[in-house]
Amino acid sequence: MSDEQTKNTVFIGQKPVTAYVMACVTQFSTLTAGEEIVLKARGRAISRCVDVAEVLTRRFLEGTAEIIDIQISTENLEGRDGRKTNVSAIEITLRKKSPPAMSSKNE
């Protein structure tokens, strides 16, 4: 993963949804139109990741952000006891939209 991809990635874990929403809003304020951020989560945090994406696109960044891609996968992880387990994962990509063009009406 390149440094640019890591910079624009938010890893979703056990914190409240609002904590991740505010982190994304802050990150979006530094992006230019067309740039993207990626929300990543595994296991039980997947539902929180979906919640963050929905709150962002429907409330905080309505008209500014759009979901452009959702990737799901399964990762094979080794537990503390040495056993291998499969864990579901999700990546949701959000893109900053271009601001609407100002119409020039001469009335």
Residue pairs with C-beta under 8 A, 6 or more apart in sequence:
1 9
5 38
8 27
8 31
8 35
8 36
8 37
8 38
9 37
9 38
9 39
9 40
10 20
10 23
10 24
10 27
10 37
10 38
10 39
10 40
10 52
11 40
11 41
12 20
12 39
12 40
12 41
12 45
12 48
12 49
12 52
13 41
13 45
14 45
17 48
17 51
17 52
17 55
20 39
20 48
20 52
21 52
21 55
21 56
21 60
24 37
24 39
24 52
24 56
24 60
24 61
24 94
25 56
25 60
25 61
27 37
28 37
28 61
28 64
28 65
28 94
28 96
31 37
31 96
32 96
33 96
33 97
33 98
33 99
34 95
34 96
34 98
35 95
35 96
36 68
36 93
36 94
36 95
36 96
37 93
37 94
38 91
38 92
38 93
38 94
39 49
39 52
39 53
39 90
39 91
39 92
39 93
39 94
40 49
40 89
40 90
40 91
41 48
41 49
41 89
41 90
42 75
42 87
42 88
42 89
42 90
43 87
43 88
43 89
46 88
46 89
46 90
49 90
49 92
50 90
50 92
53 67
53 92
53 94
56 65
56 94
57 65
57 66
57 67
57 94
63 97
64 96
64 97
65 94
65 95
65 96
65 97
66 94
66 95
66 97
67 92
67 93
67 94
68 93
68 94
68 95
69 91
69 92
69 93
70 90
70 91
70 92
70 93
71 90
71 91
71 93
72 88
72 89
72 90
72 91
73 88
73 89
73 90
73 91
74 86
74 87
74 88
74 89
75 86
75 87
75 88
75 89
76 84
76 85
76 86
76 87
77 84
77 85
77 86
77 87
78 84
78 85
79 85
